[in-house]
């Protein structure tokens, strides 16, 4: 469905974790929707290449290297803006699939710091800029892991539950202000890096996540959903949208073809 270009004060969209996967796909979708996209991630070469791609295609994009867990760097980044229209908190990820009894506390800490505190850092720093636009949107990309649990996933599940609660509480606290809070919770998404990163580069273990699943979600599926939610009329808030492939009924119930 076609949408009108965003108003000038709301035209900047910041996407964290934009170097690959859902973040990169979301940046492309928002650029096509008329936003000036600011791409942030730790991998400078990736976001610079994406910015060049978008600018060459006639869109408007800029790359800014940023670690969302570094609060001083986040505050410095935020100081460059007077207003922004959209913040997509996408930076996150999973590490390991060990049971609680043997999970690595360092992995748990990293997941919490990225998925929860990283989202908190960027949201706190940019919330005044979103409000100043008169029509801001905060998007939190959580996961179905934030709404259920599964064996071997406690560290990631705990972090994504934290991200879900952050979004839910923020919506309560800023009601009446011109900022919407949207949570998009994807289920099984097959991207080039998510499972590979989770299993420390083990390609066999990563492949088994999607084994027998004919059509897991793609990064584009999630990005199109994010862009749709962001471009609803200002009075329409998509509080929570859970997105799964047809083959996945829950975190633990997946149809796999033999």
DRENTORLO-936326 format. One record per residue (C-alpha): residue in three letters; z, x, y. Coordinates in pm, 1 decimal, always signed. Each point is the difference from the previous one (the first is absolute). Layout:
BEGIN
<atom aa="ALA" pz="Z" px="X" py="Y"/>
...
//
This chain:
BEGIN
<atom aa="UNK" pz="+0.0" px="+0.0" py="+0.0"/>
<atom aa="UNK" pz="-99.9" px="+143.7" py="+337.0"/>
<atom aa="UNK" pz="+275.3" px="+66.9" py="+250.5"/>
<atom aa="UNK" pz="-4.2" px="+60.6" py="+372.8"/>
<atom aa="UNK" pz="+60.4" px="+352.6" py="+128.6"/>
<atom aa="UNK" pz="+367.8" px="+64.3" py="+77.6"/>
<atom aa="UNK" pz="+105.4" px="-10.9" py="+366.5"/>
<atom aa="UNK" pz="+8.0" px="+331.8" py="+186.6"/>
<atom aa="UNK" pz="+381.1" px="+35.4" py="+0.1"/>
<atom aa="UNK" pz="+11.1" px="-47.4" py="-377.4"/>
<atom aa="UNK" pz="-306.2" px="+196.9" py="-97.5"/>
<atom aa="UNK" pz="+166.8" px="+314.4" py="-137.1"/>
<atom aa="UNK" pz="+92.2" px="-4.0" py="-369.1"/>
<atom aa="UNK" pz="+210.1" px="+278.7" py="-148.3"/>
<atom aa="UNK" pz="-29.6" px="+54.8" py="-375.7"/>
<atom aa="UNK" pz="+238.3" px="+234.1" py="-179.9"/>
<atom aa="UNK" pz="-96.5" px="+167.0" py="-324.8"/>
<atom aa="UNK" pz="-365.3" px="-31.1" py="+102.3"/>
<atom aa="UNK" pz="-128.1" px="+306.4" py="-184.8"/>
<atom aa="UNK" pz="-99.0" px="-187.6" py="-316.3"/>
<atom aa="UNK" pz="+26.5" px="-319.5" py="-201.1"/>
<atom aa="UNK" pz="+128.5" px="-316.2" py="+164.7"/>
<atom aa="UNK" pz="+66.6" px="+172.9" py="+332.8"/>
<atom aa="UNK" pz="-353.7" px="+134.0" py="+37.3"/>
<atom aa="UNK" pz="-150.9" px="-331.0" py="-110.9"/>
<atom aa="UNK" pz="+219.8" px="-190.3" py="+246.9"/>
<atom aa="UNK" pz="-108.1" px="+227.6" py="+284.4"/>
<atom aa="UNK" pz="-363.8" px="-78.4" py="-81.0"/>
<atom aa="UNK" pz="+65.7" px="-373.8" py="-9.7"/>
<atom aa="UNK" pz="+190.7" px="-5.9" py="+330.0"/>
<atom aa="UNK" pz="-265.3" px="+213.7" py="+168.7"/>
<atom aa="UNK" pz="-262.3" px="-252.8" py="-107.5"/>
<atom aa="UNK" pz="+220.9" px="-276.8" py="+141.7"/>
<atom aa="UNK" pz="-17.6" px="+162.1" py="+343.6"/>
<atom aa="UNK" pz="+318.0" px="+204.9" py="+12.2"/>
<atom aa="UNK" pz="+24.5" px="+355.2" py="+131.4"/>
<atom aa="UNK" pz="+156.4" px="+158.0" py="-305.9"/>
<atom aa="UNK" pz="+250.4" px="+285.2" py="+9.5"/>
<atom aa="UNK" pz="+12.4" px="+170.2" py="-338.9"/>
<atom aa="UNK" pz="+319.8" px="+179.6" py="-94.6"/>
<atom aa="UNK" pz="+85.0" px="+203.0" py="-310.2"/>
<atom aa="UNK" pz="+118.9" px="+345.5" py="-95.9"/>
<atom aa="UNK" pz="-344.9" px="+113.2" py="-115.9"/>
<atom aa="UNK" pz="-177.4" px="+74.4" py="+326.1"/>
<atom aa="UNK" pz="-339.2" px="+78.9" py="-153.7"/>
<atom aa="UNK" pz="-17.7" px="-338.1" py="-174.3"/>
<atom aa="UNK" pz="+76.3" px="-210.9" py="+304.2"/>
<atom aa="UNK" pz="-225.2" px="+207.2" py="+224.5"/>
<atom aa="UNK" pz="-287.2" px="-57.5" py="-242.8"/>
<atom aa="UNK" pz="+71.5" px="-373.8" py="-5.6"/>
<atom aa="UNK" pz="+18.5" px="-14.8" py="+379.9"/>
<atom aa="UNK" pz="-337.6" px="+174.3" py="+20.6"/>
<atom aa="UNK" pz="-144.8" px="-246.9" py="-251.6"/>
<atom aa="UNK" pz="+121.5" px="-299.1" py="+201.5"/>
<atom aa="UNK" pz="-108.1" px="+139.4" py="+336.1"/>
<atom aa="UNK" pz="-345.1" px="+86.7" py="-136.1"/>
<atom aa="UNK" pz="-30.9" px="-361.1" py="-117.6"/>
<atom aa="UNK" pz="+62.1" px="-122.4" py="+354.6"/>
<atom aa="UNK" pz="+369.3" px="-81.5" py="-32.5"/>
<atom aa="UNK" pz="+292.2" px="+161.1" py="+182.9"/>
<atom aa="UNK" pz="+242.1" px="+220.2" py="-190.7"/>
<atom aa="UNK" pz="+232.2" px="+293.9" py="+56.5"/>
<atom aa="UNK" pz="+192.1" px="+218.5" py="-245.1"/>
<atom aa="UNK" pz="+360.9" px="+110.2" py="+49.4"/>
<atom aa="UNK" pz="+178.0" px="+216.6" py="-256.6"/>
<atom aa="UNK" pz="+342.3" px="-153.4" py="-61.7"/>
<atom aa="UNK" pz="+280.9" px="+10.2" py="-253.1"/>
<atom aa="UNK" pz="+174.1" px="-337.3" py="+30.5"/>
<atom aa="UNK" pz="+327.6" px="+147.3" py="-127.8"/>
<atom aa="UNK" pz="+17.4" px="+235.6" py="+301.6"/>
<atom aa="UNK" pz="+163.6" px="-214.8" py="+266.5"/>
<atom aa="UNK" pz="-53.9" px="+245.3" py="+286.1"/>
<atom aa="UNK" pz="-371.1" px="+18.6" py="-81.6"/>
<atom aa="UNK" pz="-19.6" px="-380.3" py="-23.1"/>
<atom aa="UNK" pz="+164.6" px="-40.2" py="+340.8"/>
<atom aa="UNK" pz="-239.5" px="+251.2" py="+153.4"/>
<atom aa="UNK" pz="-293.4" px="-188.0" py="-151.9"/>
<atom aa="UNK" pz="+125.9" px="-333.8" py="+133.2"/>
<atom aa="UNK" pz="+37.0" px="+137.4" py="+352.9"/>
<atom aa="UNK" pz="-379.1" px="+20.5" py="+28.3"/>
<atom aa="UNK" pz="-34.3" px="-379.8" py="+8.8"/>
<atom aa="UNK" pz="+80.6" px="-264.4" py="+259.0"/>
<atom aa="UNK" pz="-91.0" px="-287.6" py="-228.6"/>
<atom aa="UNK" pz="-135.3" px="-43.1" py="-349.8"/>
<atom aa="UNK" pz="-104.1" px="-316.4" py="-180.3"/>
<atom aa="UNK" pz="+44.4" px="+78.7" py="-367.8"/>
<atom aa="UNK" pz="+213.6" px="+232.8" py="-208.0"/>
<atom aa="UNK" pz="-81.5" px="+25.9" py="-368.8"/>
<atom aa="UNK" pz="+286.6" px="+171.8" py="-182.1"/>
<atom aa="UNK" pz="-188.4" px="+119.9" py="-306.0"/>
<atom aa="UNK" pz="+139.5" px="+350.3" py="-59.7"/>
<atom aa="UNK" pz="+198.6" px="+3.4" py="-322.6"/>
<atom aa="UNK" pz="-53.7" px="+62.6" py="-366.9"/>
<atom aa="UNK" pz="+170.6" px="+40.7" py="-334.2"/>
<atom aa="UNK" pz="+131.2" px="+305.1" py="-183.3"/>
<atom aa="UNK" pz="+80.2" px="+0.9" py="-369.9"/>
<atom aa="UNK" pz="+72.2" px="-274.3" py="-252.1"/>
<atom aa="UNK" pz="+326.5" px="+117.1" py="-148.9"/>
<atom aa="UNK" pz="+290.5" px="-227.1" py="-96.1"/>
<atom aa="UNK" pz="+305.7" px="-18.8" py="+222.4"/>
<atom aa="UNK" pz="+193.4" px="+224.4" py="-239.0"/>
<atom aa="UNK" pz="-236.8" px="+294.6" py="+51.7"/>
<atom aa="UNK" pz="-182.7" px="-69.6" py="+326.0"/>
<atom aa="UNK" pz="-27.8" px="+289.3" py="+243.3"/>
<atom aa="UNK" pz="+217.0" px="-67.9" py="+308.5"/>
<atom aa="UNK" pz="-240.9" px="+209.3" py="+207.5"/>
<atom aa="UNK" pz="-284.5" px="-236.8" py="-89.8"/>
<atom aa="UNK" pz="+214.5" px="-300.1" py="+86.6"/>
<atom aa="UNK" pz="+89.2" px="+156.6" py="+334.1"/>
<atom aa="UNK" pz="-362.5" px="+76.6" py="+82.4"/>
<atom aa="UNK" pz="-110.1" px="-353.5" py="-84.5"/>
<atom aa="UNK" pz="+276.8" px="-155.0" py="+209.6"/>
<atom aa="UNK" pz="-65.7" px="+227.9" py="+295.3"/>
<atom aa="UNK" pz="-374.1" px="-73.0" py="-1.9"/>
<atom aa="UNK" pz="-11.4" px="-368.1" py="-92.8"/>
<atom aa="UNK" pz="+308.0" px="-115.5" py="+192.0"/>
<atom aa="UNK" pz="+109.3" px="+252.6" py="+262.2"/>
<atom aa="UNK" pz="-360.3" px="+90.2" py="+85.0"/>
<atom aa="UNK" pz="-73.4" px="-367.8" py="+59.6"/>
<atom aa="UNK" pz="+319.8" px="-29.1" py="+203.2"/>
<atom aa="UNK" pz="-84.6" px="+304.5" py="+212.7"/>
<atom aa="UNK" pz="-348.2" px="-113.9" py="+95.6"/>
<atom aa="UNK" pz="+98.4" px="-363.7" py="+47.4"/>
<atom aa="UNK" pz="+293.3" px="+86.3" py="+226.9"/>
<atom aa="UNK" pz="-210.6" px="+239.9" py="+206.1"/>
<atom aa="UNK" pz="-293.3" px="-237.4" py="+46.5"/>
<atom aa="UNK" pz="+175.2" px="-338.4" py="+18.7"/>
<atom aa="UNK" pz="+35.1" px="+10.3" py="+381.0"/>
<atom aa="UNK" pz="-373.6" px="+77.7" py="+26.1"/>
<atom aa="UNK" pz="-83.8" px="-291.0" py="-230.0"/>
<atom aa="UNK" pz="+214.8" px="-234.7" py="+204.8"/>
<atom aa="UNK" pz="-155.1" px="+127.0" py="+323.9"/>
<atom aa="UNK" pz="-345.0" px="-100.2" py="-125.6"/>
<atom aa="UNK" pz="+104.0" px="-363.8" py="+3.2"/>
<atom aa="UNK" pz="-150.0" px="-52.3" py="-344.8"/>
<atom aa="UNK" pz="+115.4" px="+263.5" py="-248.1"/>
<atom aa="UNK" pz="-3.2" px="+11.2" py="-379.4"/>
<atom aa="UNK" pz="+215.4" px="+215.3" py="-227.9"/>
<atom aa="UNK" pz="-137.1" px="+23.4" py="-352.6"/>
<atom aa="UNK" pz="+214.2" px="+137.5" py="-280.0"/>
<atom aa="UNK" pz="-195.1" px="+86.8" py="-313.7"/>
<atom aa="UNK" pz="+264.8" px="-39.9" py="-266.2"/>
<atom aa="UNK" pz="-76.8" px="-73.8" py="-364.9"/>
<atom aa="UNK" pz="+69.9" px="-250.7" py="-272.4"/>
<atom aa="UNK" pz="+258.2" px="+266.3" py="-91.5"/>
<atom aa="UNK" pz="+188.9" px="-127.8" py="+303.2"/>
<atom aa="UNK" pz="+30.0" px="-343.7" py="-161.5"/>
<atom aa="UNK" pz="+76.7" px="+80.4" py="-362.2"/>
<atom aa="UNK" pz="+88.6" px="+290.7" py="-221.1"/>
<atom aa="UNK" pz="-119.3" px="+178.1" py="-312.2"/>
<atom aa="UNK" pz="+128.1" px="+270.8" py="-231.1"/>
<atom aa="UNK" pz="-68.4" px="+350.5" py="+121.0"/>
<atom aa="UNK" pz="-60.9" px="-114.1" py="+355.9"/>
<atom aa="UNK" pz="+346.1" px="-22.2" py="+153.6"/>
<atom aa="UNK" pz="-47.1" px="+268.3" py="+265.9"/>
<atom aa="UNK" pz="-325.7" px="-146.6" py="+128.7"/>
<atom aa="UNK" pz="+124.1" px="-356.3" py="-44.7"/>
<atom aa="UNK" pz="+312.6" px="+77.5" py="+204.0"/>
<atom aa="UNK" pz="-207.9" px="+151.3" py="+279.8"/>
<atom aa="UNK" pz="-242.8" px="-292.0" py="+11.9"/>
<atom aa="UNK" pz="+285.5" px="-250.3" py="-6.5"/>
<atom aa="UNK" pz="+126.9" px="+187.5" py="+305.7"/>
<atom aa="UNK" pz="-336.6" px="-33.0" py="+172.9"/>
<atom aa="UNK" pz="-7.2" px="-373.0" py="-79.5"/>
<atom aa="UNK" pz="+347.8" px="-55.5" py="+141.8"/>
<atom aa="UNK" pz="-87.6" px="+201.6" py="+310.3"/>
<atom aa="UNK" pz="-296.2" px="-229.7" py="+70.3"/>
<atom aa="UNK" pz="+194.5" px="-317.2" py="-76.4"/>
<atom aa="UNK" pz="+292.6" px="+98.1" py="+221.0"/>
<atom aa="UNK" pz="-217.6" px="+118.6" py="+288.7"/>
<atom aa="UNK" pz="-175.8" px="-337.2" py="+2.5"/>
<atom aa="UNK" pz="+336.3" px="-173.5" py="+39.9"/>
<atom aa="UNK" pz="+118.1" px="+236.0" py="+270.7"/>
<atom aa="UNK" pz="-305.9" px="-16.9" py="+227.9"/>
<atom aa="UNK" pz="-86.4" px="-367.9" py="-32.8"/>
<atom aa="UNK" pz="-100.1" px="-129.3" py="+342.4"/>
<atom aa="UNK" pz="-165.6" px="+327.6" py="+99.2"/>
<atom aa="UNK" pz="-380.1" px="+36.9" py="+0.9"/>
<atom aa="UNK" pz="-10.1" px="+204.0" py="-320.2"/>
<atom aa="UNK" pz="-82.4" px="-123.9" py="-349.0"/>
<atom aa="UNK" pz="+138.8" px="+168.4" py="-311.1"/>
<atom aa="UNK" pz="-228.0" px="-12.1" py="-304.1"/>
<atom aa="UNK" pz="+78.4" px="+128.6" py="-347.7"/>
<atom aa="UNK" pz="-283.5" px="+63.4" py="-244.0"/>
<atom aa="UNK" pz="+123.3" px="+64.6" py="-356.1"/>
<atom aa="UNK" pz="-278.2" px="+123.7" py="-229.5"/>
<atom aa="UNK" pz="+30.6" px="+16.3" py="-376.3"/>
<atom aa="UNK" pz="-221.5" px="+221.2" py="-215.8"/>
<atom aa="UNK" pz="-238.1" px="+187.3" py="+229.7"/>
<atom aa="UNK" pz="-224.1" px="+271.2" py="-138.4"/>
<atom aa="UNK" pz="-49.6" px="+273.5" py="+257.8"/>
<atom aa="UNK" pz="-99.3" px="+361.4" py="-38.0"/>
<atom aa="UNK" pz="+350.9" px="+137.0" py="+55.2"/>
<atom aa="UNK" pz="+290.4" px="-242.8" py="-51.5"/>
<atom aa="UNK" pz="+56.8" px="+34.4" py="-376.4"/>
<atom aa="UNK" pz="-112.6" px="+362.7" py="-2.8"/>
<atom aa="UNK" pz="+263.4" px="+86.7" py="+260.6"/>
<atom aa="UNK" pz="+264.7" px="-202.1" py="-181.7"/>
<atom aa="UNK" pz="-54.2" px="+197.2" py="-318.6"/>
<atom aa="UNK" pz="-25.5" px="+342.5" py="+158.7"/>
<atom aa="UNK" pz="-374.1" px="+36.3" py="-50.1"/>
<atom aa="UNK" pz="+4.9" px="-103.5" py="-367.6"/>
<atom aa="UNK" pz="-339.8" px="-171.0" py="-30.5"/>
<atom aa="UNK" pz="+70.8" px="-144.7" py="-344.9"/>
<atom aa="UNK" pz="+321.7" px="-173.7" py="+107.2"/>
<atom aa="UNK" pz="-166.9" px="-122.2" py="+318.2"/>
<atom aa="UNK" pz="-292.7" px="-146.3" py="-195.1"/>
<atom aa="UNK" pz="+233.5" px="-190.5" py="-234.7"/>
<atom aa="UNK" pz="+132.9" px="-205.2" py="+292.7"/>
<atom aa="UNK" pz="-337.3" px="-174.7" py="+26.0"/>
<atom aa="UNK" pz="-107.6" px="+27.2" py="-365.0"/>
<atom aa="UNK" pz="-167.0" px="-319.0" py="-121.1"/>
<atom aa="UNK" pz="+26.4" px="-173.8" py="+339.9"/>
<atom aa="UNK" pz="-354.8" px="-103.4" py="+82.7"/>
<atom aa="UNK" pz="+49.2" px="-55.1" py="+371.2"/>
<atom aa="UNK" pz="+313.6" px="+131.0" py="+167.5"/>
<atom aa="UNK" pz="+16.0" px="-46.0" py="+375.2"/>
<atom aa="UNK" pz="-183.0" px="+250.8" py="+216.8"/>
<atom aa="UNK" pz="+107.2" px="+152.3" py="+329.7"/>
<atom aa="UNK" pz="-264.6" px="-215.2" py="+168.9"/>
<atom aa="UNK" pz="+151.9" px="-317.6" py="-147.6"/>
<atom aa="UNK" pz="+334.1" px="+81.7" py="+159.3"/>
<atom aa="UNK" pz="-154.4" px="+118.3" py="+327.4"/>
<atom aa="UNK" pz="-200.4" px="-319.9" py="+38.3"/>
<atom aa="UNK" pz="+319.4" px="-198.6" py="-54.5"/>
<atom aa="UNK" pz="+184.6" px="+202.4" py="+264.0"/>
<atom aa="UNK" pz="-282.9" px="-46.4" py="+250.2"/>
<atom aa="UNK" pz="-7.2" px="-373.4" py="-71.6"/>
<atom aa="UNK" pz="+374.8" px="-34.0" py="+60.4"/>
<atom aa="UNK" pz="-14.1" px="+204.6" py="+321.1"/>
<atom aa="UNK" pz="-288.9" px="-201.8" py="+144.6"/>
<atom aa="UNK" pz="+154.5" px="-344.6" py="-46.6"/>
<atom aa="UNK" pz="+67.7" px="-184.9" py="+327.9"/>
<atom aa="UNK" pz="+303.0" px="+130.8" py="+186.8"/>
<atom aa="UNK" pz="+219.8" px="-293.5" py="-97.4"/>
<atom aa="UNK" pz="-69.1" px="+48.3" py="-373.3"/>
<atom aa="UNK" pz="+229.7" px="+242.8" py="-181.1"/>
<atom aa="UNK" pz="-74.4" px="+97.0" py="-359.5"/>
<atom aa="UNK" pz="+359.7" px="+73.8" py="-93.3"/>
<atom aa="UNK" pz="-69.2" px="+125.7" py="-351.1"/>
<atom aa="UNK" pz="-317.4" px="+19.7" py="-203.1"/>
<atom aa="UNK" pz="+20.6" px="+115.9" py="-362.5"/>
<atom aa="UNK" pz="-332.6" px="+126.9" py="-126.9"/>
<atom aa="UNK" pz="-74.2" px="+71.4" py="-366.5"/>
<atom aa="UNK" pz="-307.4" px="+31.1" py="-219.7"/>
<atom aa="UNK" pz="-63.0" px="-303.8" py="-218.7"/>
<atom aa="UNK" pz="+94.6" px="+208.4" py="-305.7"/>
<atom aa="UNK" pz="+353.1" px="+60.9" py="+128.8"/>
<atom aa="UNK" pz="+247.3" px="-287.8" py="-18.0"/>
<atom aa="UNK" pz="+307.8" px="+209.7" py="+85.6"/>
<atom aa="UNK" pz="+112.9" px="+359.9" py="+20.2"/>
<atom aa="UNK" pz="+41.9" px="-0.1" py="-377.2"/>
<atom aa="UNK" pz="-263.6" px="-250.9" py="-115.7"/>
<atom aa="UNK" pz="-355.1" px="+140.0" py="+11.5"/>
<atom aa="UNK" pz="-299.5" px="-107.7" py="-204.9"/>
<atom aa="UNK" pz="-170.6" px="+304.8" py="-151.2"/>
<atom aa="UNK" pz="-325.6" px="-23.9" py="-189.3"/>
<atom aa="UNK" pz="-19.5" px="+195.0" py="-324.4"/>
//
